[in-house]
Amino acid sequence: MLISLVPAYFLMSFVGSHFIEKYAGLMSDYAATAASIASEALSNITVVQAFGANVRLEEKFSDALKSSKREGLKKALAIGIQSGVLYFVAYSANALAFWQGSKSIADLSKVAPFVHLFMAAVASFEKLREDMDREPLIDGTSTSGLMPSQVAGHFEFKNVSFAYPSRPEIVVLDQVNISVPALKHTAIVGLSGSGKSTVASLATRLFDPTKGEILFDNYNIKDLNTRTMRSFISLVQQEPSLLDRSILENIAHGLVNSSNPDHSDLKSILLGSSLADLANEVREGKDLLAAAEEHGPQVVKIVALARNAAVLADADSFIEKLQYGYATLVGSSGRLISGGQKQRVALARALVKDPAVLILDEATAALDSRSEQRIQQAISKIAGGRTILTIAHRLSTIKSADNIIVMHKGRVVEEGSHSALMEKSGAYANLVKLQTLATTTDGSEAINIRNDAGKLDGTSVPDIDIVSEKGSATVLNDDLDEAGDSGTQDAETSSSRTEDEPEPPSISFWALLKGYAPALRPHILMVAAALVGSTIVGGAFSGEAVIFGNTVGSLDICKSPSSIRSSGNFYGLMFFVLAIIELFANIVSWTGFGWVSEQIVYSARVLSFRSLFEQDLQWHQSNGRTPALLLSYITRDGSALAGLSGSVIGTLFSITINLIAAIVLTHIIAWKIALVCLALVPLLLGAGLMELRVLGNFEERHENAYSKSVDIGTEAITSIKTISSLSLEHETLNVYRRSLKGPRQETFKVTLQASFWQALTYFLGNCVNALAYWWGSKQILAGTYTQTQFLIVVFSLLVSAMLWSQMFALAPELSSGRAAMARILSLINMGSAKMQGDLQLMQSSTGPSAEKDLEATTEANSFQSGSNIASTVQFRNVHFSYPARPNVEVLSGLSMEIPAGSFCALVGPSGAGKSTIISLVERLYTPQSGSVVIDGFDVTTSRGVSFRDTIALVPQENVLFEGTIEFNIALGARPGQEVSAKEIEEACKLANIHDVIQDLPNGYQTLCGPNGNQFSGGQKQRLSIARALVRKPKLLILDEPTSALDAESEKLLQDGLEKATKGITVIAIAHRLHTIRKADHIFLIESGQCVDHGLHEELFKRSPTYRLNAMHQSVAE
């Protein structure tokens, strides 16, 4: 009869596991979606705070978590049913064969609590295996393919068509034929989205064409070894990405896959940790060159090459001014330096290996004209002996190119030199006319700025005094790259604790319980039901012991056959009744605790998300906080929290009830046997508590042990184009392995210690069993107790000992859950609601949260009363230094006034402090002294941020979030307001992106992809502008709003902005001076001060700097 257990067990295990794995997989998918939303938001915290978009992003985040929670509830039900049926089958089998059934139950009790953990692991592994087993279409680490030792550098596209895999229905390149001759300078220009950057991606084989072929020195690039081909090429992307290392390491990354024989001896150093160690030593106070010499001649050579490349890229000047120079950490994606500085470091990284082919995709878009000119001069000097392919919107940067290719909608429409194309008066000539700087002196006479004015044919421009309208003179220094832009901070921002910020509070165990209790309050009925179920499950083992003992005792050959059959029937029925009770009790227990777990984890994650975005920018950029680390509070800690709220708690409660019931029962039945056996229980308990202590201490000490490896992994994914083009796969893997080395060693030690105590618990459990049989048999022989009493006691203690041993196997879940709870409570308590650990999603209209809302409303009313249409902005003697470098003053007594309804422009070199000015207007930082006043309201002393509701920002680095176009643009709406589809379309028309959207198959419902990767740089820029315009702001801030746009799109956008900004205040940062030619006020910013201001015509006449910048940008003949 026992064979009937086998198919029943297998069937239930298979069916149950199938559903558990299915729901666990769906949970993982939805949780990954939520994590992606949080990751994007944390990576773009500046934009989120500027628009107050955290509420809308929280709604989207919450929706994804609700879907995950829904699948989690299904999983909990599946686990409950599976567990209940398994116990039911086992107890039912006891009715037929009670001994074998009792053995099955004992084995089942060891396995059941781990079934859901095992199946969740299986579901996770299945997803990992899909990625692990996937064969890459383009393998940058493969050793197969042709490996030429040298190349001339000739590219040829033959009938190339291409569509991105994510949108195969949209043809980006349509039968393109392009020739890029060796040792020549070829430029590609055209409208945004015409396929220019795609050409660069295909040339470096980041993608393969869908049709046609690409030849590199007459080799089909598919036949070449990808790594070898890329060794001859350097690419500077339109949106450059730096890795979270020092500036030296980032520049040296260009040498990793260098084809230059002179660099072959550097590979071991580049793949090792020598450069990271060198940077650490410099940050600790050593001199760069002296420290490099200690590491050997190869490191000295790398430093020399990096510095030479930085000089060529015009980056050496700002690097040397940083506190740690080349050892300065740039932060995740280079967020700790400005956009212009990041672009120059990326350019140095490309130049350091002296490539045969240099591809520049808008490589100087974020630079001022003078920096751009110096870089152009440097590139001209090194142009001999290499092929250069430039993609540009600033036509002044490619005038001297040997061949200029004009693209439109994925096709080549014109080709030739600058002069030849100008003679054709075609598409290129029209673009040039749109970018030609001209001033009007009397309303009719245009003054063209020609290339020969100012001798801009390669000669250097000397430093010139700038005379302000007050007559004071200031010496202009070419090297003005201070830590002025919004992202520019020292690496210590990410590694050191600011003096005024306290350590995170340490939360005691009782405080955790106190904080945990309110979270259970809304679910008290479900908790009560689950506890009742767990009580029945725990007590059932003692009930089974009684039935089992009496059943065996009734099988006495001295009794009559009818008595034996009667007893067998009765106790068999009792086993069946117990089986039914266990079925429902397990379903209620597992499902109830699973339901409560999902609710609490959902609430904790949403509140953690909310609290993270209530913290200011300075908090996000201090104490080593990176987006990946902060994301782990939501993902990792949220998952670990389930260990304190789900089936683990249910299991522990059942085991505790079982132990109590067993102690009471055994003392009632046979106290002499029970007392002797229970003597080992303190040892069993002590061993288990020691295991918990070891794991708990480890969790507290090493809560962020793997944060660095998580950062590296996240960065590798987000910067995959950079890693692929530079062939940094092996280098990144080595860095990842090194980041795991320390935590892995510590984890191994702790695992050994914890395993020892866990093994001891199992050993002592078996000792209880052995002692019970030995001492019990003596008592039976002595006639003190009967066989039935002995069996009840032994079976009860046997099950309890095994369960008690098994309970401590859950110690890792308990330890990580406790540590996660501590971190989550600390994070939530930082939020404005000051919930003091209450994990309820409270909707109450009273309490601290409501008081804050009332305060914010009062503040908003006070702010809005200042102006109904446009805002006035005043800087009053503002001094500002970034917290990480208090001795480096970025703004030095800045005073300026921007009248309401005016269009004001900020111009000046990269790093002069322009973006810092914007950050202070948005109050992303607070100045050390002085005030920033908007409509008479001093935002520097404000506690709230409601004044941002009437401000819209177009950042220098355009940010889109994963979601539809409609969703992304709607993020610009003022908090608490919804925008209609019509308003979104109007904003897109003004931003000159509506027609592009209409051409997409799904229109405004088109998904933008992670970080907006479905759109070109120019398209993302216009979508960012539409997001700002839909807000209908009183103050519009534009930080290089047209840097990624072609001339035609720029002209149309300018017309749209001119229409949209009537009656509102506009502050624009611009390097393209013709975009701010009509500005009412132009402020010239140098070294954190306003050195001059006026109209374009006025500055052109009296300011040598402004005039030279204008001439640098001229493309007129």
Secondary structure by P-SEA (a helix, b strand, c coil): ccaaaaaaaaaaaaaaaaaaaaaaaaaaaaaaaaaaaaaaaaaaaaaaaaacaaaaaaaaaaaaaaaaaaaaaaaaaaaaaaaaaaaaaaaaaaaccaaaaaaaaaaaaacccaaaaaaaaaaaaaaaaaaaacccccccccccccccccccbbbbbcbbbbbcccccccccccbbbbbbcccbbbbbbbcccccaaaaaaaaaccccccccccccccccccccccccccccbbbbccccccccccaaaaaacccccccccccccaaaaaacaaaaaaaaaaaacccaaaaaaaacaaaaaaaaaaaaaaaaaccaaaaaacccccccccccccccccaaaaaaaaaaaaacccccbbbbccccccccaaaaaaaaaaaaaacccbbbbbbbccccccccccbbbbbccccccccccaaaaaaaccaaaaaaaaabbbbbccccbbbbbcccccccccccccbbbbbccccbbbbbbcccccccccccccccccccccccccccccccaaaaaaaaaaaaccaaaaaaaaaaaaaaaaaaaaaaaaaaaaaaaaccccccaaaaaaaaaaaaaaaaaaaaaaaaaaaaaaaaaaaaaaaaaaaaaaaaaaaaaaccccccccccccaaaaaaaacaaaaaacccccaaaaaaaaaaaaaaaaaaaaaaccaaaaaaaacaaaaaaaaaaaaaaaaaaaaaaccccaaaaaaaaaaaaaaaaaaaaacaaaaaaaaaaaaaaaaaaaaaaaaaaaaaaaaaaaaaaaaaaaaaaaaaaaaaaaccccaaaaaaaaaaaaaaaaaaaaaacaaaaaaaaaaaaaaaaaaaaacccccccccccccccccaaaaaaaaaaaaaaaaacccccbbbbbbcbbbbbcccccccccccbbbbbbccccbbbbbbcccccaaaaaaaaaccccccbbbbbcccccccccccccccccbbbbccccccccccaaaaaaccccccccccaaaaaaaaaaaccaaaaaacccccccccccccccccaaaaaaaaaaaaaaacccbbbbccccccccaaaaaaaaaaaaaaaccbbbbbbbccccccccccbbbbbccccccccccaaaaacccaaaaaaaaaacccc
